[in-house]
């Protein structure tokens, strides 16, 4: 018995759910979970409403359908409704390349969750623009490669991104996680990996951009700090948001306390956002996302 997740988006119209359900029934699948959403934010413009759907199914014997059977058989249905769609086998663990700089809290958390099997993810390599976190990766049994990327030297950044693309191809990487990777990726690289790069950053941006954001926040007496997990696009830190969270702080908290709380939020927000991505619960909707719980 195999399980699959089908995700799709298309212009909203009558008959989509019926067509999908009828196809899955003919293919011998049992629906375990089904969720859908119609975005009517521009309702009234013909053809503007967009429909999103996620269906989790099991293929039952003796009529078990293989992944290829389901994929090839769904093509005519998708074409009829002009769908953008993906079919994933839940038994296949996605392969992620994790990129880091010097802060190790997010990397340590992700690799621990991977070992504890709370994140079903294969991490064949960690890449760092500094060598500092090589021992941490080694402690989790994951290879580490130091790929310098000096922003003051354009050729260095170009070589680093070229190496990154080589690694993605060589290792069969499905997506990239920027686990506090403190370098800006070029628009060209972002355009080559749409919806395949996930980033985490503190939610002071853009108010306190640049160096020492927690010191800036402390000096301004902020009352909330938080973190945002999002897909990376050519617009810096403005890609579609997957998950966010905040914590209240008060006048008695020091900069060190703000930093400690910030690290905790970053770890949990990145882990949740990554889990939803792994479970195919996140569908892109322009510069927004549809996240099925």
Residue pairs with C-beta under 8 A, 6 or more apart in sequence:
1 58
1 59
1 60
1 61
1 64
2 58
2 59
2 64
2 66
2 67
2 89
2 90
2 91
3 32
3 56
3 57
3 58
3 59
3 89
3 90
3 91
4 29
4 56
4 57
4 58
4 59
4 67
4 70
4 87
4 88
4 89
4 90
5 54
5 55
5 56
5 57
5 87
5 88
5 90
5 279
5 280
6 20
6 24
6 53
6 54
6 55
6 57
6 70
6 74
6 85
6 86
6 87
7 52
7 53
7 54
7 55
7 85
7 86
7 88
7 280
7 283
8 20
8 52
8 53
8 78
8 83
8 84
8 85
8 86
9 50
9 51
9 52
9 53
9 83
9 84
9 85
9 283
9 284
9 285
9 290
10 16
10 50
10 51
10 81
10 82
10 83
10 84
11 47
11 49
11 50
11 51
11 81
11 82
12 38
12 39
12 40
12 49
12 50
12 51
13 51
13 81
15 81
16 51
16 53
16 81
17 36
17 53
19 77
19 80
19 81
20 53
20 55
20 77
21 31
21 34
23 73
23 74
23 77
24 31
24 55
24 57
27 59
27 63
27 65
27 69
27 70
27 73
28 59
28 60
28 63
28 64
28 65
29 57
29 58
29 59
29 60
29 65
29 70
30 57
30 58
30 60
31 55
31 56
31 57
32 56
32 57
32 58
33 54
33 55
33 56
34 53
34 54
34 55
34 56
35 53
35 54
35 55
35 292
36 51
36 52
36 53
36 54
37 51
37 52
37 53
37 290
37 292
38 49
38 50
38 51
38 52
39 49
39 50
39 51
39 52
39 285
39 290
40 49
42 48
42 49
43 49
50 285
52 283
52 285
52 290
54 280
54 281
54 283
54 292
56 90
59 65
59 66
59 70
65 73
67 87
67 89
70 87
71 87
74 85
74 87
77 83
78 85
86 280
88 280
93 120
93 121
93 122
94 121
94 122
94 174
94 175
94 278
95 121
95 122
95 123
95 124
95 171
95 172
95 173
95 174
96 121
96 122
96 123
96 173
96 174
96 175
96 176
96 177
97 123
97 124
97 125
97 126
97 127
97 164
97 167
97 168
97 171
97 173
97 175
97 176
97 177
98 107
98 110
98 123
98 125
98 126
98 127
98 176
98 177
98 179
99 126
99 127
99 128
99 129
99 164
99 176
99 177
99 178
99 179
99 181
100 106
100 107
100 126
100 127
100 128
100 129
100 133
100 179
100 180
100 181
101 128
101 129
101 130
101 132
101 180
101 181
101 182
101 183
102 130
102 132
102 133
102 182
103 180
103 182
103 263
104 132
104 133
104 136
105 180
105 263
105 266
105 267
106 179
106 180
106 200
106 266
106 267
106 270
107 126
107 133
107 136
107 137
107 179
107 180
108 136
108 140
109 267
109 270
109 271
110 119
110 121
110 123
110 177
110 179
110 270
110 271
110 274
111 123
111 136
111 137
111 140
111 142
112 140
113 119
113 271
114 121
114 123
114 140
115 140
118 275
119 271
119 274
119 275
119 278
120 278
121 274
121 278
123 142
124 142
124 143
124 171
124 173
125 142
125 143
125 144
125 145
125 167
125 171
126 133
126 137
126 142
126 143
126 144
126 145
127 144
127 145
127 146
127 147
127 164
127 167
128 134
128 144
128 145
128 146
128 147
129 146
129 147
129 148
129 149
129 160
129 181
129 182
129 183
130 146
131 144
131 146
133 144
134 144
134 146
137 143
137 144
138 144
145 167
147 160
147 163
147 164
148 156
148 160
149 156
149 157
149 160
149 161
149 183
150 156
150 157
151 157
151 183
151 184
157 183
157 186
160 183
161 185
161 186
161 188
161 189
164 176
164 189
165 189
165 192
167 173
168 176
168 193
174 196
175 193
175 196
175 197
175 198
175 277
176 193
176 196
176 197
176 198
177 197
177 198
177 270
177 274
178 185
178 197
178 198
178 199
178 200
178 232
179 200
179 270
180 200
180 266
181 199
184 236
185 197
185 232
187 234
190 197
190 232
190 233
190 234
191 234
193 232
194 231
194 233
195 231
195 284
197 231
197 232
198 229
198 230
198 231
198 232
198 242
198 270
198 273
198 274
198 277
199 229
199 230
199 231
199 232
199 237
199 239
200 227
200 228
200 229
200 266
200 269
200 270
200 273
201 227
201 228
201 230
201 237
201 266
202 213
202 214
202 225
202 226
202 227
202 228
202 262
202 265
202 266
203 225
203 226
203 227
203 228
203 244
203 246
204 213
204 214
204 216
204 217
204 222
204 225
205 213
205 228
205 237
206 237
208 216
208 217
208 220
214 225
214 255
214 258
214 259
214 262
215 255
217 225
217 258
218 253
218 254
218 255
218 258
221 251
222 249
223 248
223 249
223 250
224 246
224 247
224 248
224 249
225 246
225 247
225 249
225 258
225 261
225 262
225 265
226 244
226 245
226 246
226 247
226 265
226 269
227 244
227 245
227 262
227 265
227 266
227 269
227 270
228 237
228 241
228 243
228 244
228 269
229 241
229 242
229 243
229 244
229 269
229 270
229 272
229 273
229 274
230 237
230 239
230 240
230 241
230 242
230 273
231 239
231 240
231 242
231 284
231 289
232 239
233 239
233 240
233 287
238 287
239 287
240 284
240 285
240 286
240 287
240 288
240 289
241 288
241 289
242 273
242 276
242 277
242 282
242 289
242 291
243 269
243 272
243 273
243 276
243 291
244 269
245 265
245 268
245 269
246 265
247 261
247 264
247 265
249 257
249 258
249 261
253 261
273 282
276 282
276 291
281 291
281 292
281 293
282 289
282 290
282 291
282 292
283 289
283 290
283 291
283 292
284 290
